[in-house]
């Protein structure tokens, strides 16, 4: 496997710390709202990384966190530790407790995981359940001189970590001259970031600490949880490109200063998702959730197929036309699988051998899913042609390749069942056809078409397919 490592800015051959095993941390949701299709692209990306590694024979241990405290509304401003806690804000708006908000949106997230056919993580640590771990880590950073406390707030001293900026390129020198930096009276330097914040009296979520009642900063949460479940050093950390700075940059600094060891070997990031060429925004009316996709007549698998049509390191532009093509591609492959299974066992040349080799090579080269998909569709054309001509070929090998590709891509074999009235029309048509009443058979076929279905005559009987 070859991955592009954001840390080194180059493609590298993947070599795990422990032979045959992979420790992997994927940034999970902040459970204050419905996740959107941009979030889903990031989750499908991390799932594809895992599937590719497992296909190569690695034993993957995946951690996907649940952020239920500490993620601030102004996370787009420099160090992301100003503004209001997103959980608190949502709880107040809906007249519920933060715990109720978290439970509802976490359940929603897990439902979306299932719909998108994401393999479940081995653990889903919640930030609120690991505050003690965060406090211990902050104490270590203060004792070693990398963090300081003032008025109940604790900040990481960025000047104490010489490697700061290696991941994002936002070095201390650049931050001093160009970045938007929030002012805080308790910071020594405006570029320092919060590890612990003193809770205002009206703040619902707070915990006792050596520095008074407060709550953790967003960055320290992922460090504490990843180290707890994967150890001081682990193999892969994934996330969207918006997490590179400040979140992942901060994770590296505080983790390596706390442990004295390298934190993560491979940092993998997917690019942003645009909608019709623009940034997704509720105010622009181009903010879509999975429910919006389904409401338009598409399946979660169609959306997953669309994500696979673009490389994860390329900025993807979502359009409804693009989704329609993804659905067509998914149906093409599913139809081929049906035809191959109907054909049964047959012998002859292995027409899948070369496409399979090319497909796997594309996946091993930094998950080149668009190339792999094009190879798969070319194979589909060739296999359908061979079936039409009744050429002899190794159908079992072809079916095995499709199943392997579907597994790597995480695609479900979705079969829509025809409603009872359509199945009845198909049965009547088959009876008319066997009686050689072709006029009646044609009329029944037209009624089936009008109902939105096609009927295909096979050796095993009529097959109904959605138009």
N, C-alpha and C positions, 0 to 999 in steps of 0.2 A: 504493500500500500504506500502511495505517495500522497502527502498532504501539503498544502500551502500553509506555512506557519506564520501567523501575523507577527509573532515575536521576532523572527529572524528575517522576515520579508522575502522568503524564498520557499520553493518546493523542497521537501525533505522526505527521505524514505523513513517510514514509521518504524521505530524501534521502541518497544515498551520497556519500562523500568524492570518489570518482572516478566520473564519469558512466558508467553502464552496467555498472559492476563492483562487486562486494560482497566485502569481506573478512569472514569469519565464523569465530569460534572457539566450539566447543562442548565443554563439559567432558566428558571421557571417563572410562573406568573406572579405579579402582584395582584392579590385577589380582592380587588375593589371594583371591578367592572367586567363586562363581557369582553373576551378576547376577540381580536379582529383578524382579518386574513393575513395581515403582516406578521402578527404573532405566530399564526399557524405556519407560515413559511419557515420561521426559525425552528419551530418544533419538528416539522417534517425534515428539515435539514439535519438536526441532531439525531433523529431517528434513522435517517439514511446512513449517517456515519456509523452508528451502532450496527445496523444490519450488514453493512459492508465488512466491518471488522469481524462480526460473528461468522459471516460467510467464509472469511479467511481462516477461521478456526480459533479465533481468540475468545477467551471467556471475559465478557465485558460486565463490569459492575457500574451501573448508571445511577447517578444521584441527580434528581431534579428538585430543586428547592421550592418552597411555597413562601413568598414574602407577604407576611401579614402584619408588619409594623416597620417603621423607619424609612420607607421610600417616600421622598418628599416631592411636592408638586413642582418645585423649581429644579428638577433634575437635569434640565438642559442648560443650566447656568454653571459654568466652571466645575466646582467640586460637588455640586448636587446635594448640599446639606442645608439649604435654606428653603423657606416656604412652609407649607403645612403638610403634615403627614396625610398621605392619600387615603389611608384607611379611616382616619378620624374625620376627614372632610366628607367622605361618602356616608359614613355612619350618621353624621349630623343631618345630611341632606335627606336620608331615608328614614330618619327617626328610629334608628336601630342601634344596637351595640356593635362595636368593631368585630366582636366575635361572631355575631350573627351575619354580618356582611362577609366576613372571611369564609364562613361555613358555606354560605350560599354560592359564592363565586368559585370556591374551590371545587364544589360538587359540579358546577357548570363546566369548569376546566376539565375535570376527569371525564365527563360525558363527551366533550369535544375530542379528547384524546382517543376515546373508543371509536367515535365516528370517523376520525381520520386514520384509524388503524395504526396508532402509535403504540409501539411495544411499551408496556408499563415499566417505569423506573423501579429499581430495586428498593429505593427509599425515597420518600417525599418529606424531608425534614422541614418543619415549620419554624420560622424565625422565633416566634413567641415561645417555643418549647426549648430553645437553645440559648436563652439570655445568659444563663450561668456560664456557658462556654465562652460567650463573647466577653463577659466581665473578666474572666481569667486571662483571656488573650490581651485585653486592654491593660490589665495590671502588668503583664509581662512587658508590654511595649513601654509603659511608663518607667518601670524599673530599669530598662535598658537604655533609657534616654531618647527613645524614638517618639514618645508622646508626652503630652503635658496636660494638666488640669487647671482650670480657672473658673471659679464661680459655679462649680457643678457641671461644667462642660469639659469634655476631653477631646483634644485634637491631635492628629498625627502630624509630626513635624516633617514636612516633605524634604527640607534641607538635610535631614539626617540619612537619606537614602540616595546614594550616588547614582543608582541605576534608574531613578525615577524618569519616566518619559520614554523608556526604551520601546514599550509596546505601541504607544500611540503617536510618538514623535513630539508630544507636548512636554518638552524638557522644561526645567525650571527657568532657564534663560528666556524661553519663548513665553512662558506664563507671565513673567515679569513685565514683558513689553506689550503683549497682544491680547491675552485672554480676558473674557468677561469674568471678573472675580467678585464674589459677594463679600461685603464688608461685615465683620463680626467683631464686637468690642473685645472679645476674649481671645481672639486669634493673635499669635505672634506675627504670623505672615498671612496675607490674604489667600495664598495658595494652599495653606494647610486645610485638611478636611476632618470632619467630625467623626469621632468614634463613639461618643456618648453625648447625649444632649439632655440638659436639665429640663424636666417636664413642667410646663406652666400649670397653674392650679386647675385650669379647665380641661387639661389633657387627660383623657380617659385611660390611655395605656401608659403605665409607668411601673417601674420595678425599683426596689431598694438596691443601692450599690455603694461602694466605698466613697463615692462622690455625691451621694444624695439620691433622691428619687428622680428617675429619668428613664430614657429609652435609648436603644442602640441606633447608630447610624446605619444606613443601608449597606455600605461597603463591608463593614466588619462582619455582617451577618453571613455573607457567602464564604468569607475566609474561615470563620469559626466552624461552619457546618461542613464545608468540604474537607477541612483537616480532620474533623471528627469521624467522618465516614470513609475517607480515602487515604488518610495519612498526611504527613508533612509535605511529601512530594507525590504528584500523580501525573498521569499521562496526558489527558486531553481535557480542555475546557472549551465549551462552545457558547455561542451567543450571537446576537445581532450586532452589526457594526456600530450601532448607537451605544452599545455597552463598553466599547473599547476605552473610551474616556468619558467620565472619570472612573467608572465603576471597576473595570478590569485592571486599569492602571493602579488604582488604589488597593485592589486585592493583592496584587503582586508585592507592592511596597510593604504593606502591613504584615503579610504572611511571611515573607522572607526575613523581615526584621524580627519577627516573633520567634521563628524557628532556626534561623541561621542556615537554612537549606534552600535550594532551588524549589520554586513553588510548582509550576506547571511546565511540562516539556513542549506541548503543542497547543497553540491557541488557534482555534478555527472560528471564523466569523462569516456570516452570510450578509449580503448587501441588503439595502432597503427595498421595499416593495412600493412602487408607484401605482396609481390608479389613473388610467387614461392620461398618462404623462405628468400627473401632478401628485404632490404629497397628499396622502390620505388625511382627510379632515372632516369632522362632523359638520362644520360650518359650510363646507363645499358640497356636501351631500354625496360624497364619494367614499364614505366610511362604511365598510361592509363586514358583517359577521358571517359565520357559517350558516346561520338561519336565512340570511339574505340569499346565499348561494342556493340553498335547497328550495327556497320559495320560487326561484326562477326556473326550477325544473332540473337542476344539476345535483349530482351526488357529491358527498365528501371525497370519494375516489376520483371524480372528475377534477376537483380542485387539486388534489395531490398530483395527478397526472400533469396538470398545468405547471405546478411548481417544478416538477422534474424536467420540464421542457427548457428550462433556463439553468445555466450554471449557478451554483450557490454564491459564487463570488462576483456575479454580474448583477447589475441593478435590473430588477424585473419590472415590467410594465403590465399590470393586470388590465385586461379588457374583456368584455363579454364575448367578443368574437374569438378571442384567444381561448376562453373557457369552452366555447362551443367546439373548437377544433380539438381541444383536449378530450372532450367527451367522445367525439368521433374516433379519436385514436384509441381510447379505452375500449370502445365498442368493437373496433376492428380487431383488437387483440383478443378480446373475450370471444368474439365470433369464431376466430381461428381456433381457439382452444376447444370450443364446442365441436367444430368440424373434425378436428383431429381425434377427439374422443369418439365421435360417431364413426369415424373411419375404422376404428379398432386397430389391433396389432397388424403391422405390415412390415415387410422386409425390403431392403434395397439400400441405396446410398444414404449416408448420414448427411442430409442437407443442413443440419443444425450445427455441425461441428465447427465450421469456420466462423459463422456468425456468433456462436457462443464465445469462442476465443476472443473475437474482437470486442464483444460486449463486455466481457470481464476485464479486458485490458483498459477499456474506457473507464470503467468504474474504479479500477485500481489507480488510475491517473487522476488523483485529486477529485474523485467523484464527478467525472465528466458525464453527467446524466443526459444532457441533450444529445451528445454523440451516441451514447448507449441506446437512447430511445430511437434515434434514427436508424441504427443498426437493427433494432428489434422490429421496426416497421418495414424495413426492407426485407427482412426475413419473412414477415407476414405476407408480403406480396408474393414472394417466391413460393412459399408453402401453399398459399391459396391457388396459385397458378398450377402447381403440381397436382393439387386435389382436383381442380377443374378438368385437367387433362387425364386424370386417373393414372398418373405416373406412379411407379413403384418407388417408395422411399421409406426410411426408418421412421415410422410415425411415433414410436415410443420415445426415441431420442428427441424428436421435435416437441412432443408434449413435455418431456422433462426439462428442456431448455426454457419453454414458456413458464413453467411453474417456478423454475429457479429465478428467472427474471422478475416475475411477479413478486416473489419473496424478497428479492433485493430492493425492488422499488416500493414494497409495502402496499401493493395493489390488491384489493379484494376482487374476487370473481363475483360481480353483481349480476344476478339474474332476476329480471322482473317477471312475476307470474301474471299471465293473462287473466283477466276477470272471467268469471264463470260463463257469462253470455258469449264471450269471444271463443272460449274453449268449446262451447256447444256448437257454434257456427263452424269451427274447424272440424268437429266430429261429423257434422252433417255434410260438409264439403268432401271429407274423406270417403264417406259412404257413397255420395253421388259419383265421385271419381272412380271408385271401385265398380260401380254399376255402369260406368261409361256414359253417365249423364253429364257430359262436359258443359252443357249450357248452364245447368243448375250449379255445377261446381264453380264455374266462372262467376256467376252471380253471387255466390256465397263468399268467394274470394274478394270480390269488390266490397262486400259488406264488412269483411274483416279489415280491409284496408281503410275503409271509412271510419272504423273504430280505432284506428291508430296502430294497427298491427300488420305484419306480413306473415305469410305462411310459406314454409319451405318443405317440399316433399323429399323425404329421405327414406332409406331402406328400413329405418326403425319407425317410420310413421311421420306424420306432419309435425313440423317444429314451428312454434309461434315466436316471433321476435318483435319487440317494440320498434316502431319506425324511428 
